[in-house]
Amino acid sequence: MSGKFILRNKTQEVNVRNLNGNPRTNKVVAVGALVCGLILTSGTGLRAQQPSDERSDSNSANNSESNSAPRTTSDNVVPPAMTLTFSERVRLYEKSFTNPESLIGPVLGAGIGQARNSPEEWGGGAEGFGIRVASGFGRSVISRTIAFGVAAADGEDSRYTPSNETGAWRRTKHAIASTFVSRSRSGGTMPAFSRFAGVYGAGFIANYWEPPSQNSASHAFERGSTALASSVGWHIFEEFWPDIRKALHHRQE
């Protein structure tokens, strides 16, 4: 009997150790589940509001008929004087989770972290890489959610619009500036409050699951600044990608 009791206790200890073997992974999963739950909950409420949003879309469409520039919700070509309706913001928010930036960014960031073994507590191998990807994607989800709320409140339209400039340097300056400014309701420009709140808010929230070596305020600020620099690089890519694609197409011919 005593042998069976000891064996049972050892089995329970092993099970508890397995459950608590990687508490940081559990934190990432917990925060991810919480964020997804908030998105799903808000999505239900947003869809319940769609009848009024559809009326707003109808009114906006009628107004746009008298405007010389056609209305568009494209991610690249956006008439600066047009105001996004709430339902348009919801659709763009949902679409943002499947665009190349949100999918490639966490993987590239995880690759860099893996190469630098940062944070070192997460180790290497497939498990370490998976945790880094999950952490990066979690920050992306949180950042976009915060940015969505702030932009809906202050009327920002932070979508990137290609420049009409000529010359590589002028176009590069436009791409860089577009990271720090957004279009306003009036068609002018304003500071990109939604982007700042998103990247730095996500950087600090990530302290919840980051290991001790990376969960300080300075590291959170660094994560936010890195995400902002990544947006600069992505905007430069968006500016010149049509030219690159055209050059590749001609070369194939």
TORMITOR-152485 format. One record per residue (C-alpha): residue in three letters; x negated, y, z. Coordinates in Angstrom, 3 decimals, always signed. Each point is the difference from the previous one (the first is absolute). Example, Ala and Ser with C-alpha at 12.3 -4.5 7.8 and 13.67 -1.06 7.14 Angstrom:
REM TORMITOR-152485
[pt 'ala'; [-12.300; -4.500; +7.800]]
[pt 'ser'; [-1.370; +3.440; -0.660]]
REM end
This chain:
REM TORMITOR-152485
[pt 'met'; [+0.000; +0.000; +0.000]]
[pt 'ser'; [-2.786; +2.428; +0.926]]
[pt 'gly'; [-1.719; -0.671; -3.346]]
[pt 'lys'; [+3.176; +0.834; -1.906]]
[pt 'phe'; [+0.457; +3.185; +2.058]]
[pt 'ile'; [-3.554; +1.172; -0.756]]
[pt 'leu'; [+0.415; -0.788; -3.702]]
[pt 'arg'; [+3.268; +1.959; -0.096]]
[pt 'asn'; [-1.623; +3.034; +1.677]]
[pt 'lys'; [-2.891; -0.065; -2.477]]
[pt 'thr'; [+2.440; -0.155; -2.911]]
[pt 'gln'; [+1.865; +3.022; +1.349]]
[pt 'glu'; [-3.283; +1.902; +0.397]]
[pt 'val'; [-0.938; -0.727; -3.623]]
[pt 'asn'; [+3.407; +1.172; -1.230]]
[pt 'val'; [-0.242; +3.246; +1.968]]
[pt 'arg'; [-3.522; +0.564; -1.309]]
[pt 'asn'; [+1.158; -0.513; -3.571]]
[pt 'leu'; [+2.868; +2.441; +0.420]]
[pt 'asn'; [-2.244; +2.666; +1.474]]
[pt 'gly'; [-3.089; -0.802; -2.077]]
[pt 'asn'; [+0.156; +3.146; -2.082]]
[pt 'pro'; [+1.968; +2.732; +1.807]]
[pt 'arg'; [-0.985; +2.666; -2.561]]
[pt 'thr'; [+1.530; -2.042; -2.791]]
[pt 'asn'; [+3.160; -0.256; +2.096]]
[pt 'lys'; [+0.017; +3.779; +0.420]]
[pt 'val'; [-0.298; +0.553; -3.758]]
[pt 'val'; [+2.859; -2.434; -0.614]]
[pt 'ala'; [+2.116; +1.598; +2.737]]
[pt 'val'; [-0.454; +3.533; -1.335]]
[pt 'gly'; [+0.600; -1.193; -3.562]]
[pt 'ala'; [+3.225; -1.696; +1.066]]
[pt 'leu'; [+1.100; +3.130; +1.868]]
[pt 'val'; [-0.667; +2.261; -3.001]]
[pt 'cys'; [+1.763; -2.393; -2.388]]
[pt 'gly'; [+2.950; -0.101; +2.380]]
[pt 'leu'; [+0.177; +3.794; +0.063]]
[pt 'ile'; [-0.150; +0.108; -3.809]]
[pt 'leu'; [+2.768; -2.582; -0.343]]
[pt 'thr'; [+2.146; +1.748; +2.619]]
[pt 'ser'; [-0.441; +3.408; -1.609]]
[pt 'gly'; [+0.602; -1.525; -3.420]]
[pt 'thr'; [+3.412; -1.242; +1.120]]
[pt 'gly'; [+0.922; +3.474; +1.207]]
[pt 'leu'; [-1.296; +1.641; -3.127]]
[pt 'arg'; [+2.059; -2.263; -2.238]]
[pt 'ala'; [+3.060; +0.794; +2.056]]
[pt 'gln'; [-0.544; +3.646; -0.938]]
[pt 'gln'; [-0.291; -0.650; -3.724]]
[pt 'pro'; [+3.475; +1.245; -1.027]]
[pt 'ser'; [-0.894; +3.534; +1.106]]
[pt 'asp'; [-3.458; -0.357; -1.527]]
[pt 'glu'; [+1.543; -1.062; -3.291]]
[pt 'arg'; [+2.074; +3.172; +0.019]]
[pt 'ser'; [-3.208; +1.951; +0.572]]
[pt 'asp'; [-1.587; -1.847; -2.917]]
[pt 'ser'; [+2.994; +0.855; -2.154]]
[pt 'asn'; [-0.211; +3.674; +0.907]]
[pt 'ser'; [-3.743; -0.016; -0.611]]
[pt 'ala'; [+0.519; -1.621; -3.386]]
[pt 'asn'; [+2.565; +2.628; -0.966]]
[pt 'asn'; [-2.349; +2.776; +1.055]]
[pt 'ser'; [-2.878; -1.524; -1.922]]
[pt 'glu'; [+1.991; +0.103; -3.240]]
[pt 'ser'; [-0.328; +3.764; +0.015]]
[pt 'asn'; [-3.725; -0.186; +0.719]]
[pt 'ser'; [-2.363; -0.034; -2.953]]
[pt 'ala'; [-2.197; -2.663; +1.635]]
[pt 'pro'; [+1.643; -3.455; +0.288]]
[pt 'arg'; [+0.284; -1.466; +3.490]]
[pt 'thr'; [-2.263; -2.943; +0.713]]
[pt 'thr'; [-0.938; -2.096; +3.015]]
[pt 'ser'; [-3.226; -1.251; -1.561]]
[pt 'asp'; [-2.968; -0.338; +2.349]]
[pt 'asn'; [-2.222; +1.842; -2.475]]
[pt 'val'; [+2.017; +2.694; -1.799]]
[pt 'val'; [+2.081; +2.110; +2.361]]
[pt 'pro'; [+1.532; +3.406; -0.865]]
[pt 'pro'; [-1.210; +2.144; +2.931]]
[pt 'ala'; [+3.231; +2.010; +0.311]]
[pt 'met'; [+2.262; -3.018; +0.592]]
[pt 'thr'; [+0.961; -1.112; +3.538]]
[pt 'leu'; [+0.126; -3.671; +0.913]]
[pt 'thr'; [+3.299; -1.269; +1.378]]
[pt 'phe'; [-0.031; -2.221; +3.068]]
[pt 'ser'; [+0.894; -3.121; -1.976]]
[pt 'glu'; [-2.865; +0.724; -2.410]]
[pt 'arg'; [-2.361; +0.231; +2.972]]
[pt 'val'; [+1.242; -3.364; +1.264]]
[pt 'arg'; [-0.556; -1.654; -3.372]]
[pt 'leu'; [-3.523; +1.476; -0.285]]
[pt 'tyr'; [-0.770; -1.099; +3.570]]
[pt 'glu'; [+1.067; -3.565; -0.721]]
[pt 'lys'; [-1.919; -0.037; -3.283]]
[pt 'ser'; [-3.161; +1.281; +1.693]]
[pt 'phe'; [-0.587; -3.361; +1.708]]
[pt 'thr'; [-0.520; -1.761; -3.337]]
[pt 'asn'; [-2.066; +2.616; -1.821]]
[pt 'pro'; [-3.675; -0.797; -0.693]]
[pt 'glu'; [-1.332; +2.435; +2.601]]
[pt 'ser'; [+1.827; -1.631; +2.920]]
[pt 'leu'; [-1.038; -3.502; -1.096]]
[pt 'ile'; [-3.604; +0.611; -1.084]]
[pt 'gly'; [-0.927; +2.412; +2.811]]
[pt 'pro'; [+0.298; -2.428; +2.957]]
[pt 'val'; [-1.875; -2.723; -1.903]]
[pt 'leu'; [-2.872; +2.335; -0.940]]
[pt 'gly'; [-0.149; +1.356; +3.545]]
[pt 'ala'; [-0.079; -3.526; +1.380]]
[pt 'gly'; [-2.816; -0.897; -2.388]]
[pt 'ile'; [-2.071; +2.969; +1.156]]
[pt 'gly'; [+0.683; -0.837; +3.644]]
[pt 'gln'; [-0.940; -3.635; -0.625]]
[pt 'ala'; [-3.283; +1.011; -1.617]]
[pt 'arg'; [-0.813; +2.299; +2.937]]
[pt 'asn'; [+1.357; -2.511; +2.555]]
[pt 'ser'; [+2.181; +2.775; +1.396]]
[pt 'pro'; [+1.544; -0.452; +2.433]]
[pt 'glu'; [-2.400; -2.707; +1.073]]
[pt 'glu'; [+2.570; -1.528; +2.379]]
[pt 'trp'; [+2.006; -1.204; -3.011]]
[pt 'gly'; [-2.941; -1.968; -1.334]]
[pt 'gly'; [-0.431; -1.221; -3.560]]
[pt 'gly'; [+1.473; -2.705; -2.156]]
[pt 'ala'; [+3.545; -0.290; -1.278]]
[pt 'glu'; [+1.558; +0.670; +3.410]]
[pt 'gly'; [-1.913; +3.243; +0.522]]
[pt 'phe'; [+0.809; +1.164; -3.519]]
[pt 'gly'; [+3.685; -0.827; +0.507]]
[pt 'ile'; [+0.162; +2.007; +3.224]]
[pt 'arg'; [-1.654; +2.980; -1.708]]
[pt 'val'; [+2.452; -0.158; -2.924]]
[pt 'ala'; [+2.947; -0.224; +2.415]]
[pt 'ser'; [-1.338; +2.964; +1.979]]
[pt 'gly'; [-0.466; +2.100; -3.157]]
[pt 'phe'; [+3.440; -0.848; -1.348]]
[pt 'gly'; [+1.551; +0.729; +3.398]]
[pt 'arg'; [-1.569; +3.469; +0.016]]
[pt 'ser'; [+1.242; +0.544; -3.572]]
[pt 'val'; [+3.579; -0.912; +0.955]]
[pt 'ile'; [-0.072; +2.261; +3.056]]
[pt 'ser'; [-1.590; +2.866; -1.944]]
[pt 'arg'; [+2.601; -0.138; -2.776]]
[pt 'thr'; [+2.850; -0.236; +2.487]]
[pt 'ile'; [-1.176; +3.054; +1.948]]
[pt 'ala'; [-0.618; +1.924; -3.240]]
[pt 'phe'; [+3.490; -0.894; -1.244]]
[pt 'gly'; [+1.612; +1.424; +3.142]]
[pt 'val'; [-2.052; +3.204; +0.026]]
[pt 'ala'; [+0.508; +0.655; -3.735]]
[pt 'ala'; [+3.751; -0.551; +0.307]]
[pt 'ala'; [+0.073; +2.519; +2.852]]
[pt 'asp'; [-2.087; +2.782; -1.562]]
[pt 'gly'; [+0.955; -0.559; -3.656]]
[pt 'glu'; [-3.426; -0.965; -1.312]]
[pt 'asp'; [-0.556; -1.782; -3.268]]
[pt 'ser'; [-3.475; -1.481; +0.314]]
[pt 'arg'; [+0.011; -2.037; -3.230]]
[pt 'tyr'; [-3.016; +0.549; -2.187]]
[pt 'thr'; [+0.487; +2.082; -3.151]]
[pt 'pro'; [-2.738; -0.162; -2.674]]
[pt 'ser'; [-1.567; +3.351; -0.842]]
[pt 'asn'; [+0.344; +1.929; -3.235]]
[pt 'glu'; [-3.618; +1.105; +0.281]]
[pt 'thr'; [-2.815; -0.833; -2.383]]
[pt 'gly'; [-3.466; -0.993; +1.089]]
[pt 'ala'; [-1.020; -2.727; +2.442]]
[pt 'trp'; [-0.894; +2.352; +2.880]]
[pt 'arg'; [+3.257; +1.988; -0.151]]
[pt 'arg'; [+2.031; -3.187; -0.085]]
[pt 'thr'; [-1.995; -1.463; +2.881]]
[pt 'lys'; [+0.615; +3.148; +2.083]]
[pt 'his'; [+3.711; -0.311; -0.725]]
[pt 'ala'; [-0.010; -3.642; +1.142]]
[pt 'ile'; [-1.852; +0.861; +3.222]]
[pt 'ala'; [+2.246; +2.963; +0.798]]
[pt 'ser'; [+3.113; -2.105; -0.585]]
[pt 'thr'; [-0.973; -2.132; +2.988]]
[pt 'phe'; [+0.267; +2.965; +2.359]]
[pt 'val'; [+3.028; +1.819; -1.431]]
[pt 'ser'; [+3.523; -1.069; -0.925]]
[pt 'arg'; [+2.807; +1.589; -1.988]]
[pt 'ser'; [+2.608; +1.799; +2.067]]
[pt 'arg'; [+3.772; +0.247; -0.430]]
[pt 'ser'; [-0.423; +3.332; -1.784]]
[pt 'gly'; [-2.406; -1.463; -2.547]]
[pt 'gly'; [-3.069; +1.569; +1.586]]
[pt 'thr'; [-2.696; -1.697; +2.042]]
[pt 'met'; [-0.427; -0.688; +3.705]]
[pt 'pro'; [-2.449; -1.942; +2.192]]
[pt 'ala'; [+0.473; -3.756; -0.301]]
[pt 'phe'; [+1.242; -0.379; +3.574]]
[pt 'ser'; [+1.575; -3.375; -0.729]]
[pt 'arg'; [-3.271; -1.499; -1.258]]
[pt 'phe'; [-2.005; +1.385; +2.939]]
[pt 'ala'; [+2.549; -1.253; +2.532]]
[pt 'gly'; [+0.125; -3.397; -1.693]]
[pt 'val'; [-3.705; -0.809; -0.242]]
[pt 'tyr'; [-0.977; +1.358; +3.420]]
[pt 'gly'; [+3.117; -1.335; +1.723]]
[pt 'ala'; [-0.718; -3.472; -1.376]]
[pt 'gly'; [-3.651; +0.318; +1.012]]
[pt 'phe'; [+0.940; +0.621; +3.629]]
[pt 'ile'; [+2.793; -2.584; +0.122]]
[pt 'ala'; [-2.477; -2.602; -1.265]]
[pt 'asn'; [-1.870; +0.413; +3.309]]
[pt 'tyr'; [+2.660; -2.319; +1.427]]
[pt 'trp'; [-1.455; -3.033; -1.797]]
[pt 'glu'; [-3.579; +1.093; -0.708]]
[pt 'pro'; [-2.686; -1.644; +2.204]]
[pt 'pro'; [-1.748; +2.001; +2.753]]
[pt 'ser'; [-2.859; +1.058; -2.272]]
[pt 'gln'; [+2.431; +1.749; -2.378]]
[pt 'asn'; [+2.953; +1.252; +2.073]]
[pt 'ser'; [-1.250; +3.424; +1.044]]
[pt 'ala'; [+1.392; +3.363; -1.127]]
[pt 'ser'; [-3.099; +0.658; -2.114]]
[pt 'his'; [+0.429; -3.290; -1.855]]
[pt 'ala'; [+3.686; +0.751; -0.541]]
[pt 'phe'; [-0.893; +3.383; -1.486]]
[pt 'glu'; [-2.615; -1.690; -2.176]]
[pt 'arg'; [+2.594; -2.471; -1.315]]
[pt 'gly'; [+2.336; +2.871; -0.881]]
[pt 'ser'; [-2.746; +1.937; -1.764]]
[pt 'thr'; [-1.052; -3.117; -1.933]]
[pt 'ala'; [+3.594; -0.491; -1.156]]
[pt 'leu'; [+0.156; +3.650; -1.079]]
[pt 'ala'; [-3.255; -0.386; -1.962]]
[pt 'ser'; [+1.457; -3.131; -1.586]]
[pt 'ser'; [+3.000; +2.065; -1.173]]
[pt 'val'; [-2.410; +2.471; -1.616]]
[pt 'gly'; [-1.676; -2.816; -1.891]]
[pt 'trp'; [+3.317; -1.463; -1.067]]
[pt 'his'; [+1.242; +3.363; -1.325]]
[pt 'ile'; [-3.191; +0.411; -2.038]]
[pt 'phe'; [+0.586; -3.464; -1.427]]
[pt 'glu'; [+3.633; +0.880; -0.841]]
[pt 'glu'; [-1.155; +3.179; -1.736]]
[pt 'phe'; [-2.483; -1.727; -2.295]]
[pt 'trp'; [+1.576; -3.446; -0.385]]
[pt 'pro'; [+2.019; +0.947; -3.139]]
[pt 'asp'; [-3.247; +1.071; -1.702]]
[pt 'ile'; [-1.791; -3.153; +1.134]]
[pt 'arg'; [+2.855; -2.173; -1.217]]
[pt 'lys'; [+0.052; +1.785; -3.365]]
[pt 'ala'; [-3.766; -0.455; -0.404]]
[pt 'leu'; [+0.256; -3.693; +0.840]]
[pt 'his'; [+2.851; -0.400; -2.482]]
[pt 'his'; [-2.020; +1.618; -2.814]]
[pt 'arg'; [-3.016; -2.157; +0.810]]
[pt 'gln'; [+2.105; -3.164; -0.247]]
[pt 'glu'; [+1.198; +1.089; -3.436]]
REM end
